Amino acid sequence: MTIRRRSFGDFLKAFLAFVALAVLLVGVPGALATQIGWPLPDGVPSLGWLQQEITVHTFLNILTVVVWLAWAQFTACVLVEMKAALSGVGVPGRVPGAGPSQLLARQLVAALLLVGATAASFTPGLSQLGQSGYDANQKPTVAAAQQTPGFFAQQQEQAADTAAALAEQASHAASHADAGGSTAQQGDTKYYRIQPPEGRHHDSLWEIAERHLGDGRRYKEIFELNKDRVQPDGSKLSEASLIRPGWIMEMPGDACGGELVEMPDEAPNVSPDVQQQIADYAQTGDHAQGGGSGAQGGGHEHAGGGPSTSQVSLPEQRPASDAGHQQATAVDAESGNSFGLPEALLTAPLLAAGLLGALGRRRRQALWQSAFGAVGGRRGMEPPTPSGDAQDVQDALLVGADPEGVRLLDRSLRGLAASLAEESRALPVVYAAWLSNGDLHLQLAQPAGKPPAPWQQGQDQTFWMLARTDAERYEDVDTAAPYPGLVSLGTMDDSRLLLNLEAVPGIVSLSGREADRAAVFASVAAELATNGWSDRMTITLVGFGQDLTPLAPNRIRHLEDVEALVETMEAETRQRRGALGAAGHDSVLTGRTGPAQHTRWAPHLVLLAAQPSAEDAVKLAELAADAGRLGIGYLVGTETGDLPGAAWEMEITGQGKLLAPLLGLELDAQLLPAAQQRAVVELFVDADPENRPEGGPANRPPFLVDISEQGRPAVYARLVGPYEIIGLDTPDGDRSALLHEALALLLLHREGVHPRVLSSALWPRGVTDDVRNALLDRLRDWLGADPDGTPRLATDGSGRLTLAKSVVSDLDVLRSLYHEATQGKGVDSRAVRGRLLTDALVLVRGPLLADRPEGRYRWLTHEIVDAQLPLLVADTGLALCEFHMEKNRAEKAIEALNASLRTAPADERLWHELLRATHATGDTSRLTALATDLIGRSGARGLPPRTEALLDELLPTWRDAIAAVG
């Protein structure tokens, strides 16, 4: 790819900017001086002058004064912007009251300097990256602002209504079948001829469906219409991903677009050879339609049947097929290739979402602890990069997680609780929940009347159902989580079962081999500890799971044996019975809708993996007999399957099936095998800063850039602020925004990105392998190769995608400059340290990817860079403040702190140093004004204690002074 060069348009813009500046700076005052003259009187005006009649001449003089003042203000703006642009150091000062004028001056100066700058302005050396971009003196290539028509946009519009789309496809298939076979005999039939590749871009059925049917997922209709039909080259279509240029595809009747050929009407518009090929191909239609239509129709009928309320029941019936979040992985699974990622987490979307969210919170907490010196006084901590099994598990969490499903489940349940509370109705006892095609089905222990809208009655009075479209209308409500004991057990016919452990009238027993039971117990414990639909709970693990405590230290506790468990639960059972009686509640469910909903009645779930003795089993059965109304649940392992007091008995087989014959259940069990369990725990343990060695690699950026003149990158992407790329041409067509998003993800993960993680990030609802591979090919073509022929997008030994060192982002540079200033050459050289820190701060133009459009870059919610960047900017500002204060340059220190506060306004450390630097100026009124501003920002919460203590030290009379001002 070519480096960005000056074009004729750049020179034209620069010339026009020069003319505009000349007219405004020279022409305006010249015209005023020659045509109107000096508008003010030559001497001091007398009282009589003030009493004279206002004439047209007087009015013109007043207007001339206004114009002179506006010219002076604009001239000041030009000088300020010119100084900042040429020096490349510091933030351009603001001219008072000159918002629009300064913006115009900035744009004209930037356009003028576009050709006056050296080539380094376009492919800057790393020591100059901040100066070349800080004042927007180059035309940005704002990738994220471009919209992508076609599949991605349509997918976002239809994400809330997948079932309706599938049903529509089924109706298309049915219309074909009802019409009596091949559309070749129906008159005007449309065909598409597979196009030859353009560069490395090959046509695919997905893209054909996206262009001509409006939805890439309808590629199956095209496949069914053409499967096993003889093509012009004598071969046949047998797999959807294997199509060849020159092949002909019969299209569904609603296809549209200029590339289609409609027979027989448009036959004269194509060459005779193609016309003959299409005519010959149409003769094979009866065979294809006879074999394919039924399969297609049956498939769509199954998918579009949806979760009929007459089909959901526990234990005897359940909802029909559920696409749900599993659609995100099902399409990839068609190839039978999981790229080595653990399937146990790929097929557990709610568990994966909980673990991913908890891991993100843990890493953010570690960042704050490190930044504020709570752990060893370390600053600038970088989270560890996982490797081996831990890296595979993290990738599986990213691919398999369904945070949207968790959010809808949580809002639906809390919304139900709020609606019932408004009607003064108690929460019904819920034994289980089914998630099917995004719809939620609750099975009640007994009839509870008509459900509140938008909930609907199910197959009978013990079933309540909420459609996904209704769930998406729910907003966050301030009410306690009504059913925090729900936990995933597995899937049946693609419908996911969640069992409410705290509502079971007795013990739930689980039999099977020890290793298989352990995988079930670990999955249940991990989901309960991290799920997003509960507030508070206690999870007691007995005889296993001591290493699971790091997942949620505030929730999980471990007991060594059954004797300790019995003693603990006897005391808690008595306490809960007494508390319920004193509060006048018959169960924890009625208590959760009352005034104490946020402080009491949290569930206590006991997981006992090993079979208890006969005596202990009897004691547990007695405790569990009344546990349902107390919010206590028991899941107990057994080797024989015979456990006293067991209300529900289940068995896990060696094939991963969870059986409950008396309940009519045969599930594909949700498991967390030992290897994945260890890897998950490793992620959480490594995120704890107390487990990182002092001064170790946690303080080193994941990717250090050569910040010398020789380290000039071939491709430079600005991510801190508006998204802009220098060194690459903007891709043409609809896929430009998708390519830019993929590059941003790779730039934020220099360690490499798994292809399935990239695919899941760009297409959350799933995509076929051929579409993903086509995008990677385009991305490789776009990035190109280095002068030595090395591709800038490569694949490492583990199959992950990595970028070459010649592809750099401003975030990489910012990290490298700060690291070099504080741990490299800047340690021994004060001058070097000051220059590096100043260059680093100049790079900051706003939040990460500030102009990204809504609905895109959703994978950023799983990242912690939004917490890292403000801390890094704050650390840089604090270090530069310290640098200036060593020489008593308080004003320079204040300038650096204010620049950092624009990106990290909530960092208390910056405000403290700003108070100290302002105090160093000796200006008491300025310090009082700053304290007043801080109080205004703090709102009703008031100042933090440490801030109040610092003000007491620097300005003992601050309270009286602020009260006087206020």
N, C-alpha and C positions, 0 to 999 in steps of 0.2 A: 504494500500500500504506500501511497505517496504522502509525504509530510505536507502539512498545510502551508500554502504559499500565498503571496500577495497576488490578488487578481486585479483586473481592470476596474471591477466594482469597488475594490478597496481604495484605489487611487481616486476614483470619481468621488467617493464619499469623503475622502480626505480633502480634496479640492473644494467641494461644497462647504465642508466644515470651515476651511480656511477663509472662504469668501464670507460666510456668515459671521465668523468672529471678527473679520476686518470691518464689516459693516457695523456690527454692534459696538465694537470697542473704539473704532476710529471714526466711522462715518457718522454715527449718532452725535457724538460731541462736536464734530466738525460742522454738521448741519445746524446744530443749536447755536454754535458760536457765530456762524456767518449769517444765518437767516434771522435769528431772533436777538442774539446778543445776551449780555449778562442780565438776568432777570431781577436781581436783587438791587436795592437802592445803593448809591455810592456812599452815603453817610448814614448816621443814626437817624431813623425816622422820628418826626415830631408828632405831637398829639393831633395836630391838624391833618397830618397824612393819614392817620387812622380814621379820621372822620370824613375823608373824601369819598365821593361816589365810586362804586365799583363799576368800572367800564370793561369793555371787551379786552382792552390792552392789559388791564389788571388781571383778568381771568387767564389770559394767555401767559402772563408771567408766572402765576401760581402753577399752571399746568407745566410750564417749563421747569420750575423747581422740582416738581414731582418726577419729571422725566430724568433730570440730572441725578436725583437720588437713586432712581431705579438703575440708571447706568452705572453709578458708583457701586451699588450693591452687586450688580452682575459682574463688573470688573473684578471686585474682590473675590467673587466665586471662581472666576476663571483663574486668578492667581493662586488661590488655595488648591484648586484641582490640578493645576499644572505642576505646582510644587510637589504634591503627593505623587503624581504620576511619574515625574522625572526622578524623584529620589527613591521611590519604591519602599520607603520606610515609614511606618506609622499609619494611622488612620486619618483620612482627610478631615480637616476641621470643618465645623459647621458654621456658616455665616448666618447670624441671627436674622430670622424672618425671611430667609431666602430659599424656602423649600423648592418651588418650581424653577426659580432662577438657577439654583445650584445644580438641579437635575439637568437642565438644558446645558449649562456650562460643562458638566461632566460628560455628557454625550458628545458635545462638539470637540472637547479636548481628546476624548478617547478616539474619535474618528480621525482627528488630525494626526495623532501619534501612531495610527495604524500603519502608516507607511514610513513615518519618521523613525520607528523603532528598528532595531537590528533583527536579523533572523532569529536571534535568541528569544525574541518576543513571541515567536510562533512555535518554536521547538526549544523551550527554555532549558538552560542548565538548572540543575536542582537547587542551586543556591539562589536562583532568581525566579523560581516558580511563583512565589507569593507576589513579587513586584509586578510580574507580567499579567497577573490576573486580578489583583485586589480591587482595582478601580474599573473593572469591566471594560478594559480598553481593547478587547477583542470580541468579535461577534460570537455569542455563545451558541453552541449546538445543543440545545436543550432537549435531550433525548426523551426524558420522561414526559414531556408535555405533548408528545406526538401520540395520536390515537391510533389504535390498531383495529381496523375493521375486520370482518370475517369471524373466524372461529373464536378467538379469545374474547372479543367484545360480546359476541352473541352468547358465549358461555357464561359470562358474568350476568347477562340479562336473564338467562334461563336457569341459573344455579338454584333458584328457589323453587323450580317447578320441573324437576327431572322426570317425575312420574308422568306429568302431562305430556311432555315431549315424547316419551316412549309410547304413550297411548296414541299420540298422533301418528307416530311411525306405524303402529299396528293397524291404524285405520287405512293408511296408504297401502299396506300389504293386503289388507282385506279387500280394498277396492280393486286391486289387480286380480285377486283370486275370483271375485264376483264377476269381473268382466269377461272371464273365460279364457285365461291363459295369457299368451304373449301379447304384449303391447304392439308387437309388430303387425298384428292383424286388426288393430283398432283405428287405423287411419294414420294421423300425424304422430309419429313416434320419434323421440329425440335420442341422438347418439352422441357420444364423445369419443374422440380419437386421442389416445395417449400421446402426449407431446414428447419430443426428444429432450434430453437434459440440457439445461442452460448452465454452463460451467459445471459445478458439482451439485447443482440442484436437480433432483429427479422428481417427476410427478408422482403423486400418491393418491390412493382412493380417498383418504381423509381430506386432502386439500381439494380434490374434485368435488366432494360432497360439501365442503365448506363454501366453495365458490358458487356452486350451482344449486345447492339445496338449502343453504343457509345454516347448516349445522354439520360439523365434521363427523359427529357420531352417527350420522345416517349413511356412513360408508358401507355399512353392512347391507343396506338395501341394494346398493349398486353391486356388491359382491354376490348377493343371492340371485340377482337378475342375470348375472353373467357367468356364474360358476359352472365349470366343466363344459363350456361352449367352445367350439373350435374357432381359434383366432386366425387371421390371415396368414400367419407364419406356420400354421399347423399345430401349434401348442394350445394348451388350455389353462384357464385361470383356476388354480387349485388353492392358493393362499392369498389372503387380502393384501399382504405386504409384497407380493411378487407379481408386478405388472411390468410390461415391456413397452417401449415406444412403438407406435404403429398399431397397437391393439385397439379394438373398438369396444366401447362400453355402452350397452343400452341403459338409458337413464330413466328414473321414475317420472311419472307424468307431470309432476309439478316442477321439474328442473327448468332453470332459466339461465340465460347468459349468452354472450356473443360467440362463444367457442363451440356451442352445440350445433349439430346438424339435425334438422327436422325432416323426416322422410314421410311422404315423398315430395312435399312442397318445396323444400330447399335443395333437392337433389341436383338441380342444374347449377347451384352455386358452388359445387365442389368439383374437383377433377374427376374425369371418367373412371380412373383407377380406384379412387376412394369411393366413388359412388357404387361401383361394382362390389368392392369389398363390403360396404355396408349392406348392400342388397343380399349378398351371400350370407353375411352374418345374421341378418334378420330371419333367414330360413331356419336357423337353429333355435329360434325363440321358444317354440313349443316344448322342446326338451328341457331347456333351462328353466322355463317357468314351471313345468310340471314337477321338476325335482326340487326347485328352490323355493317356490312360493309357500309350500306348506311349512317348510322349516322356518322360513322367515316369519310367517304368520304365527306359528306356534310360539316362536321365541318372543315375539313382541307381545303376544297375548299374555304370556307368563309375566313379562316384565311390567306390562302396563296394567295388569290386574290390580296391582296396588294392595294395600293392607285393608281389605274389606273387614268391617267390624264383625261380620258373621263368621270370620275365619280365625279370630284371635281368641285364645283361651289358654289358661293354665289351670290344670295340668293336661287336659285332653286335646286342646286345639291351640293354634298359634297363628300369627299373621302370615300372609303370603309373602312372596319374595321381596327382599329389601335390597335396593341398590345402595341407598345411604352413602356413607363415606367410603364403603368398600369399592365403589366405582372408581375411586382415585387410584386403587391398586389393581383392580380387576383387569383393566385394559393392559397394563404392563404384564400382568400374569399370563396373558394370552400367549406370550412368547415362551413361557415356561422358564424364564430366566430372572432370578432375583438379584443377580450381581453379587452374590455372597452375603447379602444382608439377612439377618435373622428373621425368619417368617413369623415367629411368635410375636414380635412387636409390630411387624407390618400389618398383621391381621387383628390388632387390638387397638383400634383408634382412640377409644376413651382412655385406656390405660396410658398409651403413648402421649396423649395430650396432657394428661395430669403430670406425668414424669417430666415432660419437656417444660411445662410451666413452672414446676417446682425447681427444676434445675436452673432455669433462667433467674428466678428469684434468689436462689442461693448464690449465683455468680454476681448478681447485682449487689447483694449484701456484702460479699467479699470485697467488691470494688470500693464500696463506701468505707468499709472498715480499714482498708488499706489507705485510702485517701486521707482519712482523718486520723491516721496513726494509731488506731485501736489495736493493731496487730504489728508490733515491732517498729512502728513509725515508718513503714515503707510507703513510698509514693509511686504513682505511675504503674501500678500492678497490671500485668497482662494475664488474663485467664490462661490456664494451661491448655495446650493443644492435645486432645486425646489421640491415642494411637492404638493399633491392634484391635482387639475385641471391643474396647471402649469406643473407638472411632466408628466401628461398624454399628454398634448399638446406637450411638448418637445419630448416625445417618438413618438408621431404621426408625428412630423416633421422629425425625424430621419428615420422613416419607409417610409414615403410618398415622401420625397424629391428626385428629379431627377436632381442633379447638372450636370450630363453629358448631359442631354437634354438641360439645360439652356446654357451650354458651346457651344454645337453644334448650337443652335439657334443664339447665339450672333456671333459666328465666321462666320456663313453662311450669316447673314445680313451685317456684316461689310465687308466680302469678296466680296459680291455683290457690295457694295458701292465702294470699291477700284477698282474693275474691270471696273465699269462704268466710274470712274474718269480717269482711264488710257485711255479709249476710248473717253474721253471728252464728255461723255453723262450724262445728268441729271438723278437724281433718279426718277423713276416713282412713281406716287401716288398709294399707296397700301391701300385698304380699309380693308382687313382682311387677316389672315393667318390661314391655317389649318395644324396641326401636325397629321400625320397619319402614323403609323407604322415606325416612325422615319423620314419619308420623310416630306419635307416642301413644301407647296403649297401657293403661293401668288396670291391674286386676285387684279388686277390692276383696277384703275378707268377708264382707256382707253388704247387702244393698244399702246405699247411702243417699237415695233420692236422686233428683235430677241434677246433673253437674252444672256449675255456673258457666255461662258463655265465656269464651267460644268453645269450651269443651262440649262433647256430644256423648250421648248414650251409646254404648257398644252393643254387643250381641245380646246382652241381657242386663239386668240391673246391677250386676257386679263388675261391669266393665265401663270405664270412661276412656274416651279417645280424643286426642288433639291432633289436628292436621298440621303438617309442617308450615303451610302458608299462614295458618292462624298463629302458630308459635312464633313466627318471625315478626309478628306485630307487637309482641310483648316488649315492654321496656323494663329496665332495672327497677325493682321495688325494694323498699327497705323493710324486709321481713325475714324471719329466720328460715333457714333451709328446712323444709318439712320432712324430707325423707333422705337424710344423709347416709343411711345404712344401705342404700342401693349399691350393688356391686356387680360387675359383669361376670357371668359364668361361661358364656360361649354363644354360639350361633346355631340356629336351626333354620334351614331353608333361607339362609342369608338374613334372617331376623335375629337381632341380638337380644338376649335375655339378661335382665338385671334382677337379681334377687334381693329383697329387702331383709337383710339378716336380722335387724332388730325387731321385726314384726312377726317372725316365725314363732308359733306357739310351742316352743320346745327347742330341742337341739337339732341342728342339721349335721348329719353324719356323712363322712366321705371315706369310702373304702377303696382299696387298690394297692398297687405296689408302692413302696415307700418313696421312691424317686418320683413317680408320677403324682402322688399326693403332694409332695413337696413343691412341685411346679405349680399346682393349683393354689396351694396355700400362699406361695410367694406372690403370685399374680393378684390374689385377693388382698393381701396385705399391702402391696405396693399401690393398688388403685385406691383403696380406702385411705391410705396415708396422703395421697396427692390429688384426689379427685377435685373437680371444680364445682360440685353441687352440694357441698357441705361446708359448715362454718367451723365447728369445733367437734372433736370426738376423741375418745381414748381407744387405742387399739392395743390389746394385751396379747403378746406372742408368748406361747409356752412351749418350751422344749425345742424351739427352732427360731431362726430369724434374728438372732442377736446382731448380725451384720447388716440387717435392714434398717436399724435405728437411724443412720445418717439421712435416710430419705425424708424423715419428718421427726426430729427429736422431740418436738412438742406434742406429738400425737402417739408415737410408738413407745411402748415400754415392754421390757422383756422380763419374764419370770422363769426360773430354772425348772420348777417342777409343779406337779398338780397340787401338792399339799399347800404351797404358797398361794396358788390360784384360788383354791377353795376358801382359804382364810380371807383373802382379799375380797372375793365376791360375796361372801356371807355378810361382811361389813357393809359393802356398798349396797347390797340388796336391801338390808334393813334401813340404811340411810335414805334410799330413794322411796321406799314405801312410806316412811315417815314424812318426807318432804312433800310427796303427793297428797297425803292426807291433810297436812297442815295447809297446803295451798288450795284444797278443795277440788283437786283434779282427779279424774278416774284413770288417766293415762298421760304419758308424756306428750301425746299428740294434742290434747286439749291445752296442755301447758304451753306448747310452742306458739299458739296463737294469742296468748295472753301478754300481760305487761312484762313478764320476765323472760320473754322469748330469746333474748340475746345472751342471757347469763346462766340459764339453767336448762336442764333436760337434754343436754348433749348426749349422744349415744355412747355406749361402751360395748365394743365388739371384741369377743374373745376368740382367738384362733389357737386351738390345741392340736398340734400335728400328730403326736403319739397317742396311741390308744391308752386310756386310763384303766386302772385296775377296776375290778368289779365294784369294790367299795366306793372308790372315788367317782365311778360312773353314776352310782345311785345318788351321791351327794350333788353331783352336777345336774342330774335330772330333776332333783327337788328344787334347785335354784332356778333352773330354766323353766319350770312350770309356770311361773308368774313373770318371766322375763320380758314377754312381749309388751306388756303395758308399761314396763319400767324403762324401756329403751335399751335393753341389754340383749345381745345376740351371741349365740355360741355356734361355732363351726369346729367340729371335733373329728379327728382322724381315727380310723379303726382298721384293723387288719382283717377282721372276720366279717364285717358288715352287720354285726349284731351288737347294738348299743342301747342300753336301757334309756328310756326317755326320748329317743330320737323321733321327732315329728316327721322329718323328711329325710329319706335315705338316698344317697347318691353314690355312684361308683365311677372312678376314672380308669379307663382301660389303657393298655400299652399303646394303642393306636390313636390316643388323644381324644377318645369319645367320652363324654360325661353322660352317664346313664342314670335314669331315675324311673324304673319301670312302673312303680305305683303312681307316679306323677305323669306318665306318658311322655317323658322327655328323653331325647337322644340328641345331645348337643355336640358340636365340634368345640371342645373345651378351650377356654382361654388359659394359656399356660405362660409361665415365666421360668424356663429351665435354668438349671444351676449356672451354666456358663453365662447366659444373658443376665442372670441375677447378679453375678459377681461384677460383670462389666458395668451394669447400671450403678451399682454401689460405688464402683471406682470413679465414675463421673462425679458423683456427689462428694466423695471424699476429696478428690483432687480440687474441687471448687472451694474447699475450705482453706482460707489463707493460713490457718494455724498449722496445716500439714505441708506447707511449702517451705523449703529451706530459705533462710535469710540471704538476700542478695542473689538468689538463684535465678534460673531462667524466667521466673515469673515477672521479673522486672525488665526483661529484654523484649523488644517488639518482635512479632512473628516474622517480620520481613524488613530488613534494614536496607536502605537505599544509599547508593553512592552519591553523596551530596556535593561532590566536587564538580568542577566544570566538565571533567571527563565523563561524568555520570549522566549526561543528558539523555533522557528517555526517547524512545521512538514513538511511543504512544503515551499521552498524559491525560488522565481523566480527573476532572474536578468533581468530587463528591461532597465536600464540605461546603454547603451552599447549593445554588442551582447546579444541575448536572450539565457538564460540558466536556467534550472530548476534543483534544488537540492531537493532530497527527494521523487522523483517519477521515476518510470521506464519509459523509452521512449516507447510510444505505438507502436505496430507493425502495419504494413499495410499502406494503402493509406491514412488513416484518421488522421495520426499523426499531420501533419501540421495544419489541420483544428481544432483539439483539442487544440493545442498550441495557435492558434489565438483566439479561444473562451476564453481560460483562461486569455490571455492578456487583452481582453476587460473587463472581469469581475474584474480583478485586478485594472484596471484604473477607475472602478466605484464601489467603495465599498458600495455605497448607494443602489445598486441593478440594475439589467438590465432586462428590459422587454423582454419576450421571442421573441416578434416580432422584437424588436430592434436587438437582437442577430441574429435572422434569416436574417434580412435585411442586417446586416453587413457582414455576412459570405456568403450569396447568394444574391448579389444585384439584380439579375434578377428574384428572386422568387424561392420558394421551397415549397413542400407540407408539411402538418402538420406531416405526419408519418416520413418523413426524418428528419425534425427538432427534433422531439421527440426522434428518434433513436440516434441522435447525443447527446442530453442531457443525455440519458441513459448511453452512453459510457463515457461522461464526468464525470458523477457521479461515475461510476465504476472506472475510472482512478484516480480521486481524493481520493476515498475511504472514510473512516470515522476515527474520532478521537478515542483514546482508550476507551472513554466512550460510543462509538457507535453512536455518533452524526455525521451525514453526513457532509462532508466538502462543499458540494453544496446543498443549501436548497432553499426553496421558501417562501417568506414572505407573509404577509397578503394580499398584493396587487397583488400577483401573480408574483412578480419580483424575479429573481434569485440572490442569495447572497452567498458570500463565508464565511466560518468559519474564526474565528480570527487566527486559526492555519495555515492559508494559507497567506503568506506575500510576498511582493515584496520589492526590494531594494529602490524603490521610496517611499513606505510607511515608510521605515526605515529612509531614508534621510529627509523626512518631519518631522518625529517624533524627530530625533536628533536635527534638527535646532530649532524646537519648544521648546524642553526641554532646549536647550542651551540659548535661548533668552527670554523665558517666563516661564520656569520651574526652576529646580534645579540650572541651570547655572547662574541665576540672582544673587543668593546670594553666589555662590562659584566660584571664578575665576578658580581654578584648574579644576573643573567639566566642566565649560564652554569651556575651551581650549581643553579638551579631547573630548567632544562631537562634537565640531566644526571640529576638526581634523578627527575624525572617519567619520563624514558626508562627508567631502571633498574626503576622500579616496574611498568612494563608487562610485564616478563618473568615469565611464570608457568610456564615449562617449555619443553621442546623443541617444535618445530613440529608442529602437529596431533597433540598427544600421545596423544589417545584414538582415533586412527583404527583401524578394525578391520583385522584381517589379511586380505590379499587385495585390499584396496581401496587407492586412491591409489598404484598401482604406478608411475605416471608420475613420482613424486618421485625415483625412482632415476636419472632423466635430469637432475635439477635439481642445482644447486650451492647452493641456499638452506640445505641442512643444514650446509654449511661456512661460508656467509656469516653465518648467525645467531650461532653461538658467537663468531666473530671480532668481529662488531658489538657483542655484549654485553660482550666483553672490552675492546674499545676504549672503550666507555662507562664501564665500571668503572675502567679506568686513568685516564681523563680526570677522573672524579669523585674518585678517590684523589688525583690531583695537585692538584685544587682544594682539598681539605681539608688536604693536607700543606703548602700555602702558608701556612696559618694554624696549623700545628702541631697539627692536630686528628687525631692518629693513630688514635684509637678510631673516629671517623667514617670515616676512610679504610679501616680494617680491615673495618668493616661493609659498605662499598661493594664491596670486593674479595671478601668472602665471598659476597655476593649474586651477583656475576658468576660465581664459581667453581661455583655450583650449575648453571649452564647451560654453562659452558666449563671443566670440571674439568681438561682436558689442556693448557690454555694456560700455557706456562712463564712468560710475562711476568707473569701475575697472581700466581703464586707468588713471583716475585722481588720484586714490589712489596709483597706481603704480608710477606715477610721484612724488608724495609726499614721498613715501617710498624710492625711488631712491635718491631723494634730501637729505633725512635724512642720507644717507651713506656718504655724503660729496664728492662724486666722480663726479666732473663736467663733465668729458669726458663721463662717463656712462650715465648721464642725457642727455647730448647732443645726444648721440647715440640713446637713447630711443625717444627723440623728432624727430630725423631723421626718425626712424622707423614709428612713428605715421604719419608723413607727407607722407611717402610712401604709407601707408595703406589708407589714406584719398583720394588719387587720385586727379582728377580734381576738386572735390568739395572743397578741402581744409579742414583745421582743423575747428571743430565747434568753435563758438565764446567763449564758456566757457573754452574750452581747451586752446585756445590762451591766454585768460586772466590768466589762471593758470600758463602757461609757462612764461608769462610776470612777474608774481609774483616770481616764483621759479628760473628762469634763464633769467634775463632781456636781456642778450646778445644772446639769442638763435637764433635769425634770422641771425645775423652776423656769429655766429659759424657754423650754418648749411650751410649758403652760402659758407663759406670757405671750409667746408668739401665737399660740392657738386661741 
